[in-house]
């Protein structure tokens, strides 16, 4: 499943991120890609490479895990790119590599984050110096290669040097929205029809996981289980990330001092003090919900009520419109069968406000009065088989109206009852 997720995200919101990187590279900018632990850099490169090759750009890739420290970076690259005279002579400079012919236009450097700190710094310094070489090249289009480097967010502070005209840092935050995650759930689903399971997943998983791709996969089955199944999956995810409770608490405090931000107008820039937390995967950043603590981190510090809120907001988005559609459909059928005065002709609502409302509009009748009519009024004996559906709908509405999440089995029962009764339109 994870391979499918990795490939599909670049057809969704992450394509904007890829397009931005491709544009940088075509504009002859070296790019440092700062990513979180849930992002597969090889899948990202496959998407970037595909866009570049489609444009006829000559690309190559080099594994830095093979780098033999302390060889100068440009000599190592020269060897991998077939420029022997530079590779075999440490006294030659970067400009000698830049002056070489037949170099690829774009080179992907993979594995910089796996290098020891000393070597990592050496390569970052090389990128800084290589960016300055552009000013020495007579024609910018002859400035090659341009490097694209995936970089672990764990070292995000080191990537801050990527602010030169020819060296930029691009951060992964807000590359995916909650809507993207919802579409991802739709695309990954085995069943092409919109089943209750599919609807449940595509509404709840984005609300809980936001853009954390690891969580999307981890919650795929537990989200259909009882609440404890979801909490257990989140706690296990926190253990795998090896977060320390003290660090999560520190993140929570710092996040609490930041005004709630929704990304309504373009991408968001995280406050500098939050970047290390984001890099560790502790923050979820989406346009819909702004900057939030990862749901697994909430579980870790016993903030269960906030996880339940995220369960609830996903459920409310799915269930409340369906409930109201069911109520209106029942009102429509009763109006066609008995006329517009059916809500009060034989028994009026106990609530005076509702009683006044149904006199003006029979579609204002609520589930409580519908249940009372069908249960107690002999005039509606032929519709009494709707009682189970109305009772279940009323239960779901009351729970969600009081901000209490419901179980998937409660939704399934409602769904099955509505299917038994058939189309009420």
Secondary structure, 3 states (H helix, E strand, C coil): CHHHHHHHHHHCCHHHHHHHHHHHHHCCCEEEEEECCCCCHHHHHHHHHHHHHHCCCCEEEEEHHHCCCCCCHHHHHHHHCCCHHHHCCCCCCHHHHHCCCCCCCEEEEECHHHCCHHHHHHHHHHHHHHHHHHHHCCCHHHCCCEEEEEEEHHHCCHHHHCEECCEEEEECCCCCCHHHHHHHHHHHCCCCCCCHHHHHHHHHHHHHHCCCHHHHHHHHHHCCCCHHHHHHHHHHHHHHHCCCHHHHHHHHHHHHCCCCCCCCCCCCCCCHHHHHHHHCCCEEEECCCEEEECHHHHHHCCCHHHHHHHHHHHHHHHHHHHHHHHHHHHHHHHHHHHCCCHHHHCCCCCCHHHHHHHHHCHHHCCHHHHHHHHHHCHHHHHHHHHHHHHHHHHHHHHHHHCCCCCCHHHHHHHHHHHHHHCCCC
